[in-house]
């Protein structure tokens, strides 16, 4: 579970933050994503991110690629889509 991981910025206990830049809607161009795009952030960094407004820029300022973290998290948990791709290629 993502909340069991430490904050991606400071490693403190975290809550799930749903990335807003991965799925588009027709109104604002961004919306809260599903649980498959949730990453751990502590309360302080979660508030900072929302206050900043530009999520992609905020992550860049932190020097963190949340999509790369998600890929690694899924791979470590055995949730990667790689196994499906391998079986399709055979």
Buried (B, 14 or more C-beta within 10 A) or exposed (E): EBEEBBBBBEEEEBBBBBBBBBEEEEEEEBBEBEEEBBBBBBEEBBEBBEEEEEBEEBBEEBEBEBBEBBBEBBEEEEEBEEEEEEEEEE
